[in-house]
Amino acid sequence: MAECSISKEVKEMMDKFDKSGDGNITFDEVVKRLRETGSKDPLRAASSMFIALDKDKNGIIELKEVEVHKAELGAKKLQKAINNICNNFLKGYDANKDGKVSWDEVCDYVNKNNPDAIAPLLIVENFFCELDKDNDKVITKKEIKEYYSKYNSLPAQ
């Protein structure tokens, strides 16, 4: 992996533990660093760290494993944010609380919340054009998640 693609945060973390300078972190290096920083139970903390990061179970934490872990955490946070957006979307538009949003529900919402809108039908059409991928005049939770996931380069779940 090229040096420029390594995040500063990951590089700094690796440098704190990698006393040999080989770009990898051994269990002993982690235990030693944790003892230096006053950890109450460095063996347990090191074991937890290796369980989380040493994905190939070779006894070494490699840079790519740290990057993958960081990406996974980011993906989980983003997926949680997408779920929150989806739930808030439904709260705002799903008047009959059936877990999906119909054309009529969006029309009612637009008319109620934008009474002075010049072209309310155009607003609804654009809305459905973006979100209603099967063109059935109903926006499902799956379609909402797919829409937001697409813009965040994540697969919808």
C-alpha angles and dihedrals in degrees: 000000000000118000092236092058093055111097114240091235094056092044091052091049092049091049092053092058104028100083093162091056094225094125093251132092121223126201090249091053090053094048091048093049092047091051089050091054093049101255111177093218110018094171093055092043092049091049091052090049092051093047089055100040112024095080097167091047094227094135093252129095107219127197092249090056091053091048091049091049091050091049091049091052090049091049091051091050091048093048089051090051090050090051090051091049090049093050092046090048090054092046090056101044109019098089096170093044095230094136095255137073121235129204089251092052091054091046090051091047094049093046092047097044099034105035091159095050110136095212110018093164090055090053090053093045092052090046092053093041089061100041111023100076096169092048094229094131090247126101113210130199087251091056091049092051092046091051095051094039091053091060092048096045093241129127113249115248 
